[in-house]
Amino acid sequence: MTELVLYSERGSSWWPVLWGPVFALLGFGVEALTPGSVNAVAWLLVGGVLAAAAATWVYGRRRLVSVRLTPAELVQGRRRARGQPHRGGHRCRNARGGTSTRRELDDPEGNG
């Protein structure tokens, strides 16, 4: 049985990988409209390098910035915080191994 997921965020989608090839295609198009030779190989390399950089960025964000919250666990990137669900002012385990009240979790500085 799968656990109820209260909140989930992947960190990033894969569509930013397309930015590099799209920018390279636009550069190729502008260069094709101007007088002179067109450097197709250079634009292919530029598109590939930008796509590879974006893929590395997306992969890192998906590994390190993703968030998943269930009633029993909070996962932030590679970090997991397990604890028992709390209601109101009951104490619960925080990520550092101590305990906190809900008010302390909502406002750790004590400003409100």
C-alpha positions in Angstrom: 0.0 0.0 0.0 1.3 3.4 -0.9 1.6 6.1 1.8 -0.5 9.3 1.6 1.7 12.1 0.1 0.7 15.5 1.6 3.1 17.6 -0.5 5.5 16.8 -3.2 7.9 18.9 -5.4 10.4 17.5 -7.8 12.9 20.3 -7.7 12.8 20.9 -11.4 11.3 19.5 -14.6 13.4 18.4 -17.6 12.2 21.0 -20.0 15.0 23.5 -19.2 17.4 21.1 -21.1 15.7 22.3 -24.3 16.8 25.9 -23.7 20.3 25.4 -25.1 19.3 23.8 -28.4 16.5 26.4 -28.8 19.0 29.3 -28.3 21.5 27.6 -30.7 18.7 27.2 -33.3 17.8 30.9 -32.9 21.5 31.8 -33.3 21.8 29.6 -36.4 18.7 31.3 -37.8 20.0 34.8 -37.2 23.3 33.8 -38.8 21.6 32.3 -41.8 19.7 35.5 -42.4 22.9 37.6 -42.4 25.4 37.8 -45.2 28.3 35.4 -44.9 28.9 31.8 -44.1 26.8 29.8 -41.6 28.7 27.8 -38.9 26.4 24.9 -38.4 28.9 22.7 -36.6 29.6 25.5 -34.1 25.9 26.0 -33.4 25.5 22.2 -32.9 28.3 22.3 -30.4 26.9 25.4 -28.6 23.5 23.7 -28.4 25.0 20.5 -27.1 27.1 22.2 -24.4 24.2 24.3 -23.2 21.9 21.2 -23.1 24.6 19.3 -21.1 25.0 22.1 -18.6 21.2 22.4 -18.2 20.9 18.6 -17.8 23.5 18.7 -15.0 21.7 21.6 -13.3 18.3 19.8 -13.5 19.7 16.5 -12.3 21.3 18.3 -9.3 18.1 20.1 -8.5 16.0 16.9 -8.7 18.5 15.2 -6.3 19.1 18.0 -3.8 16.0 20.2 -3.8 13.1 17.8 -4.2 10.6 17.7 -1.3 8.1 15.0 -0.3 6.0 15.2 2.9 4.0 12.3 4.2 2.3 11.9 7.6 5.3 10.0 8.9 8.3 11.4 7.0 9.7 14.6 5.4 12.3 14.1 2.6 14.2 17.1 1.5 16.7 16.1 -1.2 18.9 13.4 0.4 17.8 14.2 4.0 15.0 12.3 5.7 13.3 13.3 8.9 11.1 10.6 10.4 8.7 11.2 13.2 5.3 10.7 14.5 2.5 12.9 13.2 1.6 15.7 15.5 -1.5 17.7 16.1 -1.7 21.2 17.6 0.9 21.8 20.2 2.1 18.2 20.6 5.8 17.7 20.5 7.4 16.0 17.5 10.9 15.0 16.4 12.7 17.6 14.2 15.5 17.1 11.7 18.3 17.6 14.2 17.0 14.8 16.4 15.5 17.0 19.1 11.9 17.8 19.7 9.9 20.9 18.8 6.3 22.1 19.1 4.4 23.0 16.1 4.7 26.7 16.9 8.5 26.4 17.1 8.5 24.7 13.7 6.3 27.4 12.2 8.3 30.3 13.7 11.8 29.1 14.8 12.9 32.6 15.7 10.0 33.2 18.1 8.8 36.4 16.3 5.2 35.7 16.4 
